[in-house]
Amino acid sequence: MENLQVILSVSVPTLAVLIGILINNSRLSDLRANMSDLRAHMDSRFAGLETLFDQKLLRVEQIMDARLTRIERDLEEMRP
């Protein structure tokens, strides 16, 4: 009877710790998968922003080029 009590007092907590480790490992794997999905989503959003910025900067560049051309033309006309 005493041997059974010793075996149970050692094996039950060990088994509980093992089960806890396995559960935490699976939760960490789920967290890793969620973080991976989030990173992929953020990468796609930043790629979209990069395209938008390229379009906006191209438009600004075209406007600045037109203005500089006009200023250069006006300066040429002002010269004697």
Z-matrix of the N, CA and C atoms (Angstrom, degrees):
N
C 1 1.448
C 2 1.523 1 110.26
N 3 1.324 2 115.94 1 -40.68
C 4 1.452 3 120.09 2 -178.64
C 5 1.529 4 110.22 3 -67.94
N 6 1.343 5 117.28 4 -36.76
C 7 1.472 6 120.69 5 177.73
C 8 1.529 7 110.79 6 -63.66
N 9 1.332 8 117.50 7 -39.51
C 10 1.457 9 121.72 8 178.77
C 11 1.526 10 110.39 9 -64.31
N 12 1.342 11 115.55 10 -40.11
C 13 1.458 12 119.90 11 179.02
C 14 1.531 13 110.65 12 -65.16
N 15 1.315 14 118.15 13 -41.36
C 16 1.467 15 121.95 14 178.66
C 17 1.529 16 109.99 15 -65.11
N 18 1.325 17 116.59 16 -43.92
C 19 1.460 18 120.45 17 -179.82
C 20 1.531 19 110.36 18 -62.54
N 21 1.326 20 116.83 19 -44.79
C 22 1.463 21 120.11 20 179.25
C 23 1.531 22 111.89 21 -66.99
N 24 1.316 23 117.59 22 -38.66
C 25 1.464 24 120.17 23 -177.97
C 26 1.529 25 111.46 24 -69.53
N 27 1.318 26 117.63 25 -23.04
C 28 1.465 27 121.11 26 178.00
C 29 1.524 28 110.74 27 -93.26
N 30 1.317 29 117.59 28 -41.85
C 31 1.461 30 120.09 29 -172.39
C 32 1.532 31 113.36 30 -78.31
N 33 1.321 32 118.54 31 -34.83
C 34 1.468 33 120.47 32 -177.78
C 35 1.534 34 111.25 33 -65.10
N 36 1.345 35 119.96 34 -49.71
C 37 1.472 36 118.07 35 176.98
C 38 1.533 37 112.90 36 -63.54
N 39 1.320 38 116.47 37 -36.21
C 40 1.470 39 119.95 38 178.21
C 41 1.517 40 109.95 39 -63.64
N 42 1.300 41 116.82 40 -43.36
C 43 1.457 42 121.15 41 178.24
C 44 1.530 43 110.53 42 -64.63
N 45 1.319 44 117.28 43 -40.31
C 46 1.466 45 120.64 44 178.70
C 47 1.529 46 110.63 45 -63.16
N 48 1.324 47 117.56 46 -42.28
C 49 1.465 48 121.30 47 178.43
C 50 1.523 49 110.15 48 -64.38
N 51 1.314 50 117.72 49 -42.02
C 52 1.459 51 121.78 50 179.20
C 53 1.529 52 110.99 51 -62.29
N 54 1.306 53 116.88 52 -44.04
C 55 1.468 54 120.50 53 178.10
C 56 1.527 55 110.17 54 -63.27
N 57 1.328 56 117.41 55 -41.68
C 58 1.462 57 121.07 56 177.66
C 59 1.518 58 112.31 57 -61.37
N 60 1.321 59 117.09 58 -41.73
C 61 1.469 60 121.04 59 178.01
C 62 1.524 61 110.55 60 -62.56
N 63 1.323 62 116.55 61 -43.64
C 64 1.466 63 119.87 62 -179.42
C 65 1.529 64 111.85 63 -65.29
N 66 1.322 65 116.99 64 -39.38
C 67 1.467 66 120.57 65 178.46
C 68 1.526 67 110.17 66 -66.11
N 69 1.326 68 117.42 67 -45.07
C 70 1.463 69 120.25 68 178.98
C 71 1.523 70 111.27 69 -63.41
N 72 1.319 71 117.49 70 -37.24
C 73 1.458 72 120.71 71 178.68
C 74 1.524 73 110.80 72 -63.11
N 75 1.322 74 116.91 73 -41.72
C 76 1.462 75 119.53 74 179.37
C 77 1.527 76 110.75 75 -68.04
N 78 1.326 77 117.25 76 -36.79
C 79 1.472 78 119.99 77 177.94
C 80 1.518 79 110.66 78 -67.62
N 81 1.324 80 118.14 79 -37.01
C 82 1.458 81 120.83 80 177.12
C 83 1.522 82 110.84 81 -66.47
N 84 1.318 83 116.77 82 -36.43
C 85 1.468 84 120.09 83 176.83
C 86 1.527 85 110.37 84 -64.72
N 87 1.332 86 116.76 85 -41.07
C 88 1.466 87 120.61 86 176.83
C 89 1.524 88 110.60 87 -62.88
N 90 1.317 89 116.72 88 -42.31
C 91 1.460 90 121.09 89 178.86
C 92 1.528 91 110.57 90 -62.85
N 93 1.311 92 116.31 91 -42.28
C 94 1.466 93 120.47 92 178.41
C 95 1.530 94 110.31 93 -61.53
N 96 1.315 95 117.51 94 -41.43
C 97 1.471 96 121.15 95 179.09
C 98 1.524 97 110.33 96 -65.24
N 99 1.338 98 116.78 97 -42.17
C 100 1.468 99 120.13 98 178.56
C 101 1.526 100 111.29 99 -63.97
N 102 1.320 101 116.88 100 -40.92
C 103 1.461 102 120.66 101 178.64
C 104 1.524 103 110.47 102 -65.10
N 105 1.311 104 116.93 103 -36.51
C 106 1.464 105 121.30 104 177.92
C 107 1.527 106 110.48 105 -64.73
N 108 1.318 107 116.42 106 -44.16
C 109 1.466 108 120.89 107 177.64
C 110 1.525 109 110.83 108 -62.53
N 111 1.326 110 116.42 109 -42.61
C 112 1.458 111 120.56 110 179.61
C 113 1.521 112 110.81 111 -62.87
N 114 1.326 113 116.69 112 -41.66
C 115 1.465 114 119.94 113 179.75
C 116 1.527 115 110.78 114 -64.62
N 117 1.312 116 117.40 115 -41.59
C 118 1.468 117 120.70 116 178.25
C 119 1.526 118 110.48 117 -62.85
N 120 1.327 119 116.51 118 -40.74
C 121 1.460 120 120.95 119 178.75
C 122 1.527 121 110.43 120 -64.39
N 123 1.329 122 116.97 121 -44.04
C 124 1.466 123 120.45 122 179.70
C 125 1.527 124 110.82 123 -65.59
N 126 1.325 125 117.67 124 -38.13
C 127 1.468 126 120.78 125 177.70
C 128 1.519 127 110.74 126 -61.30
N 129 1.326 128 116.86 127 -42.09
C 130 1.466 129 119.63 128 -180.00
C 131 1.531 130 110.77 129 -67.81
N 132 1.329 131 117.13 130 -37.01
C 133 1.466 132 119.41 131 178.22
C 134 1.518 133 111.27 132 -67.27
N 135 1.332 134 117.46 133 -40.68
C 136 1.456 135 119.71 134 178.10
C 137 1.523 136 111.45 135 -66.91
N 138 1.316 137 117.48 136 -34.40
C 139 1.463 138 120.56 137 176.57
C 140 1.528 139 109.67 138 -64.14
N 141 1.317 140 116.68 139 -39.97
C 142 1.467 141 120.70 140 176.71
C 143 1.518 142 111.41 141 -64.33
N 144 1.318 143 116.91 142 -40.78
C 145 1.465 144 120.45 143 178.02
C 146 1.518 145 111.17 144 -65.56
N 147 1.318 146 116.82 145 -37.27
C 148 1.459 147 120.50 146 179.01
C 149 1.526 148 110.37 147 -62.13
N 150 1.323 149 116.88 148 -42.64
C 151 1.460 150 120.98 149 177.96
C 152 1.524 151 110.39 150 -63.71
N 153 1.321 152 116.71 151 -42.77
C 154 1.462 153 120.96 152 179.46
C 155 1.529 154 110.86 153 -63.34
N 156 1.318 155 117.26 154 -43.89
C 157 1.463 156 120.32 155 178.86
C 158 1.526 157 111.16 156 -64.11
N 159 1.318 158 117.23 157 -39.00
C 160 1.462 159 120.26 158 177.78
C 161 1.523 160 110.76 159 -60.76
N 162 1.322 161 116.85 160 -42.14
C 163 1.458 162 120.70 161 178.98
C 164 1.523 163 111.08 162 -65.63
N 165 1.330 164 116.25 163 -45.09
C 166 1.471 165 120.09 164 -179.60
C 167 1.521 166 110.95 165 -65.05
N 168 1.328 167 117.34 166 -42.55
C 169 1.457 168 120.10 167 -179.49
C 170 1.522 169 111.37 168 -67.34
N 171 1.316 170 118.18 169 -34.49
C 172 1.455 171 121.18 170 175.96
C 173 1.523 172 109.93 171 -62.74
N 174 1.303 173 116.52 172 -42.39
C 175 1.471 174 121.23 173 178.39
C 176 1.531 175 110.18 174 -63.46
N 177 1.324 176 117.97 175 -44.47
C 178 1.460 177 121.34 176 178.42
C 179 1.523 178 110.12 177 -63.24
N 180 1.319 179 116.52 178 -41.12
C 181 1.463 180 120.64 179 178.61
C 182 1.528 181 110.99 180 -61.68
N 183 1.316 182 117.37 181 -41.79
C 184 1.460 183 120.77 182 178.87
C 185 1.524 184 111.36 183 -64.46
N 186 1.327 185 116.78 184 -41.72
C 187 1.465 186 120.59 185 178.95
C 188 1.522 187 110.48 186 -64.60
N 189 1.331 188 116.51 187 -45.42
C 190 1.469 189 120.37 188 179.95
C 191 1.528 190 110.45 189 -63.35
N 192 1.307 191 117.43 190 -39.46
C 193 1.454 192 120.96 191 179.26
C 194 1.529 193 110.44 192 -63.64
N 195 1.323 194 116.81 193 -43.29
C 196 1.468 195 120.70 194 178.77
C 197 1.525 196 110.48 195 -63.18
N 198 1.310 197 117.61 196 -43.01
C 199 1.465 198 120.60 197 179.84
C 200 1.512 199 111.70 198 -65.56
N 201 1.324 200 116.92 199 -43.13
C 202 1.464 201 119.55 200 179.17
C 203 1.526 202 110.86 201 -64.82
N 204 1.306 203 117.35 202 -38.19
C 205 1.461 204 120.78 203 177.28
C 206 1.523 205 110.21 204 -62.18
N 207 1.321 206 116.74 205 -43.40
C 208 1.466 207 120.78 206 178.57
C 209 1.520 208 111.25 207 -63.51
N 210 1.332 209 117.36 208 -42.67
C 211 1.460 210 121.43 209 179.38
C 212 1.522 211 110.21 210 -63.91
N 213 1.333 212 116.94 211 -44.13
C 214 1.466 213 120.27 212 178.18
C 215 1.527 214 110.80 213 -61.43
N 216 1.309 215 117.28 214 -41.00
C 217 1.462 216 121.46 215 178.96
C 218 1.523 217 110.66 216 -64.76
N 219 1.340 218 115.47 217 -43.03
C 220 1.477 219 118.90 218 178.67
C 221 1.521 220 110.92 219 -64.02
N 222 1.326 221 118.15 220 -38.91
C 223 1.462 222 121.35 221 178.35
C 224 1.525 223 111.20 222 -66.16
N 225 1.321 224 117.72 223 -38.19
C 226 1.460 225 121.65 224 177.20
C 227 1.530 226 110.63 225 -63.55
N 228 1.328 227 116.70 226 -38.78
C 229 1.453 228 120.87 227 179.26
C 230 1.520 229 112.37 228 -69.63
N 231 1.331 230 117.77 229 -28.12
C 232 1.454 231 121.83 230 -178.51
C 233 1.535 232 111.71 231 -79.24
N 234 1.280 233 119.27 232 -20.30
C 235 1.459 234 121.84 233 -179.38
C 236 1.529 235 109.55 234 -71.52
N 237 1.349 236 115.52 235 142.00
C 238 1.479 237 118.10 236 -179.39
C 239 1.501 238 113.54 237 -73.01
